[in-house]
Amino acid sequence: MINAFQGEEHLPFLLEGDSNCAALLVHGFPGSAKEMRPIAEVLNQQGWTTQGVLLPGFGPQIEQLEQKTAQDWAAHVNGNLQKLRERHSTV
């Protein structure tokens, strides 16, 4: 077992804002949602809804990374993007 990325700070998050703007924040390789939280908090303080995703096979699922593909990651991002677009006029 890989004992990394196990903390709660690595999990996806959603910070609701009070404007109609939203940002979908996607971490790098081999990161987690944790690296996106600082910019998410700055945008959220400006009223934006910010969502930090956790790509399949990252974070606590890092042992499954070899089983995931770029298509898995793109589908995950696109699904979350669509949900934000349903609720916000600017994404």
BANURO-890653 format. One record per residue: x, y, z of N, C-alpha, C, O, CB in turn; residue in three letters. Coordinates in steps of 0.02 Angstrom, whole numbers, padded with zeros to 5 digits, always signed. Glycine has a CB too. Example, Ala and Ser with C-alpha at 12.3 -4.5 7.8 and 13.67 -1.06 7.14 Angstrom:
<timis>
+00660-00284+00390+00615-00225+00390+00660-00165+00390+00712-00166+00423+00565-00224+00452ALA +00642-00112+00354+00684-00053+00357+00645+00002+00394+00670+00057+00402+00704-00030+00286SER 
</timis>
This chain:
<timis>
+00042-00059+00000+00000+00000+00000+00044+00062+00000+00093+00066+00037-00048+00000+00061MET +00026+00110-00042+00060+00174-00043+00027+00218+00009-00032+00232+00005+00058+00206-00114ILE +00066+00241+00057+00038+00280+00111+00050+00355+00098+00085+00388+00136+00069+00259+00179ASN +00023+00379+00043+00029+00450+00025-00039+00475+00003-00082+00436-00017+00082+00459-00032ALA -00048+00540+00006-00110+00573-00017-00172+00547+00020-00227+00547-00007-00119+00561-00091PHE -00163+00525+00082-00218+00495+00120-00259+00546+00160-00315+00531+00181-00192+00443+00166GLN -00232+00605+00171-00266+00655+00212-00326+00686+00178-00332+00686+00117-00218+00708+00232GLY -00370+00713+00219-00431+00745+00195-00417+00803+00148-00457+00819+00104-00473+00768+00253GLU -00359+00836+00157-00342+00893+00116-00332+00875+00042-00332+00919-00001-00279+00925+00142GLU -00324+00812+00027-00314+00789-00042-00380+00775-00078-00379+00763-00139-00271+00728-00043HIS -00435+00775-00043-00499+00757-00072-00528+00816-00112-00509+00874-00101-00549+00736-00017LEU -00575+00802-00158-00607+00855-00196-00646+00901-00149-00666+00882-00094-00653+00825-00250PRO -00658+00962-00173-00694+01010-00132-00737+01055-00175-00726+01060-00236-00645+01052-00090PHE -00786+01086-00144-00829+01135-00176-00839+01192-00127-00863+01182-00071-00898+01104-00198LEU -00820+01253-00148-00830+01313-00108-00882+01355-00143-00868+01383-00197-00763+01353-00096LEU -00941+01361-00114-00995+01399-00146-00982+01473-00141-00961+01498-00089-01063+01381-00113GLU -00993+01509-00196-00986+01580-00198-01054+01614-00202-01106+01582-00204-00943+01601-00256GLY -01052+01681-00203-01115+01718-00205-01124+01755-00272-01165+01801-00276-01118+01768-00147ASP -01086+01736-00323-01095+01765-00390-01115+01709-00438-01122+01652-00417-01030+01801-00414SER -01123+01727-00500-01142+01677-00550-01080+01651-00587-01086+01624-00642-01193+01706-00599ASN -01021+01660-00557-00958+01638-00588-00933+01577-00551-00940+01571-00490-00905+01695-00586CYS -00902+01531-00589-00874+01471-00558-00809+01453-00594-00799+01469-00652-00925+01412-00562ALA -00766+01419-00557-00703+01395-00585-00695+01321-00566-00704+01302-00509-00643+01437-00558ALA -00677+01282-00616-00661+01211-00606-00585+01206-00605-00552+01225-00654-00692+01165-00661LEU -00558+01182-00551-00485+01180-00541-00461+01108-00543-00486+01065-00506-00465+01214-00475LEU -00413+01095-00587-00389+01027-00598-00315+01024-00580-00275+01063-00605-00400+01005-00673VAL -00298+00977-00537-00229+00970-00514-00183+00940-00568-00206+00915-00619-00227+00926-00452HIS -00120+00944-00554-00069+00917-00600-00054+00844-00586-00088+00811-00546-00006+00958-00595GLY -00002+00819-00618+00018+00749-00614+00080+00746-00570+00128+00781-00585+00033+00719-00684PHE +00082+00708-00518+00034+00665-00485+00005+00698-00423+00016+00673-00368+00065+00599-00467PRO -00029+00751-00430-00053+00791-00374-00120+00769-00347-00142+00712-00355-00057+00861-00394GLY -00152+00818-00314-00218+00807-00286-00253+00875-00282-00224+00926-00299-00214+00773-00215SER -00314+00874-00260-00352+00936-00255-00319+00985-00207-00332+01045-00210-00424+00921-00231ALA -00278+00961-00162-00244+01004-00113-00206+01061-00147-00207+01117-00123-00195+00963-00071LYS -00173+01047-00203-00132+01099-00235-00174+01154-00266-00148+01208-00283-00088+01068-00288GLU -00239+01143-00275-00283+01193-00305-00319+01236-00253-00349+01287-00270-00334+01159-00349MET -00315+01216-00190-00353+01252-00139-00332+01325-00130-00377+01367-00122-00346+01216-00073ARG -00269+01343-00131-00252+01414-00122-00284+01460-00174-00312+01512-00155-00177+01423-00125PRO -00282+01443-00237-00314+01486-00288-00389+01483-00281-00424+01532-00293-00292+01465-00359ILE -00416+01424-00261-00488+01418-00251-00512+01465-00197-00564+01497-00203-00507+01345-00234ALA -00474+01471-00143-00494+01514-00088-00492+01588-00108-00535+01627-00088-00449+01502-00028GLU -00441+01607-00149-00437+01677-00172-00497+01693-00216-00529+01745-00207-00372+01689-00211VAL -00513+01650-00264-00571+01661-00307-00636+01662-00267-00680+01702-00280-00574+01608-00362LEU -00641+01616-00220-00702+01612-00179-00712+01675-00138-00769+01696-00128-00699+01551-00134ASN -00659+01705-00114-00664+01768-00077-00690+01824-00122-00717+01873-00097-00596+01787-00048GLN -00683+01816-00187-00709+01865-00235-00780+01847-00258-00807+01880-00303-00663+01869-00296GLN -00809+01796-00228-00879+01778-00243-00887+01718-00290-00943+01696-00302-00912+01835-00273GLY -00833+01692-00315-00837+01636-00361-00851+01570-00324-00828+01560-00268-00773+01630-00401TRP -00889+01526-00356-00893+01457-00334-00832+01422-00363-00818+01428-00423-00960+01422-00358THR -00796+01386-00321-00736+01351-00345-00742+01277-00328-00761+01258-00272-00672+01381-00314THR -00724+01237-00377-00726+01165-00367-00658+01136-00385-00633+01145-00440-00782+01132-00410GLN -00629+01101-00337-00566+01066-00349-00581+00992-00358-00608+00960-00312-00516+01077-00292GLY -00565+00966-00415-00579+00895-00429-00520+00852-00409-00464+00876-00401-00597+00885-00503VAL -00533+00788-00403-00481+00738-00393-00487+00689-00450-00536+00651-00454-00488+00703-00323LEU -00438+00689-00494-00441+00646-00552-00439+00572-00531-00406+00555-00481-00383+00661-00600LEU -00473+00528-00568-00472+00457-00552-00401+00430-00550-00361+00442-00596-00514+00417-00603PRO -00385+00394-00497-00319+00364-00489-00270+00408-00452-00211+00390-00446-00292+00347-00556GLY -00292+00464-00427-00248+00508-00390-00273+00513-00318-00323+00482-00299-00246+00578-00422PHE -00236+00550-00276-00254+00556-00206-00253+00488-00173-00206+00450-00184-00323+00588-00199GLY -00303+00474-00132-00304+00409-00096-00307+00349-00143-00295+00292-00122-00363+00408-00050PRO -00324+00360-00207-00329+00305-00256-00265+00296-00296-00266+00264-00348-00387+00318-00304GLN -00209+00323-00272-00146+00325-00310-00124+00255-00332-00091+00248-00384-00092+00357-00269ILE -00140+00204-00294-00121+00136-00314-00157+00113-00377-00135+00065-00409-00135+00088-00257GLU -00211+00146-00395-00249+00128-00455-00229+00169-00516-00259+00162-00569-00323+00136-00442GLN -00179+00212-00509-00161+00258-00562-00145+00222-00627-00165+00246-00681-00102+00299-00540LEU -00110+00167-00625-00091+00131-00686-00151+00105-00724-00146+00091-00784-00045+00074-00669GLU -00208+00099-00691-00268+00072-00723-00310+00128-00756-00359+00113-00789-00310+00035-00673GLN -00292+00190-00746-00330+00247-00772-00299+00273-00836-00239+00265-00848-00335+00303-00719LYS -00341+00305-00877-00318+00331-00941-00334+00405-00947-00372+00433-00907-00350+00291-01000THR -00305+00436-00997-00321+00507-01011-00395+00515-01025-00424+00567-01009-00279+00532-01071ALA -00426+00466-01055-00498+00469-01068-00538+00469-01002-00588+00504-00997-00520+00410-01112GLN -00515+00431-00952-00548+00431-00887-00544+00501-00856-00593+00526-00829-00515+00380-00840ASP -00486+00532-00862-00476+00598-00832-00518+00650-00869-00549+00693-00838-00401+00618-00835TRP -00518+00647-00936-00557+00695-00975-00631+00688-00961-00666+00739-00955-00543+00686-01050ALA -00655+00628-00955-00726+00617-00941-00744+00645-00872-00798+00674-00863-00743+00542-00944ALA -00700+00637-00824-00712+00662-00757-00715+00739-00757-00760+00768-00728-00658+00638-00709HIS -00668+00770-00791-00667+00843-00795-00729+00868-00832-00762+00914-00809-00603+00867-00831VAL -00744+00838-00889-00801+00861-00928-00867+00852-00891-00911+00895-00897-00804+00822-00994ASN -00875+00799-00853-00935+00789-00814-00944+00842-00761-00999+00869-00752-00934+00720-00781GLY -00890+00858-00726-00893+00910-00675-00903+00979-00706-00937+01021-00678-00829+00910-00633ASN -00873+00991-00764-00881+01054-00798-00954+01064-00819-00981+01119-00811-00835+01057-00860LEU -00985+01013-00844-01055+01017-00865-01100+01034-00806-01145+01075-00812-01077+00951-00896GLN -01086+01003-00748-01127+01018-00689-01120+01091-00667-01169+01122-00648-01107+00971-00631LYS -01059+01117-00670-01050+01188-00653-01085+01233-00703-01115+01284-00684-00975+01206-00649LEU -01082+01215-00766-01115+01256-00818-01191+01257-00811-01223+01306-00831-01097+01231-00887ARG -01219+01206-00783-01291+01203-00771-01313+01253-00718-01371+01275-00717-01313+01132-00751GLU -01267+01272-00674-01284+01316-00618-01255+01387-00622-01275+01431-00585-01261+01284-00555ARG -01207+01397-00668-01172+01461-00672-01167+01484-00745-01155+01443-00789-01102+01456-00640HIS -01175+01549-00756-01171+01574-00824-01099+01583-00848-01086+01580-00908-01208+01639-00830SER -01053+01593-00802-00982+01601-00819-00942+01547-00784-00941+01543-00723-00956+01671-00800THR -00909+01505-00824-00867+01451-00796-00800+01455-00833-00755+01415-00819-00900+01380-00805VAL 
</timis>
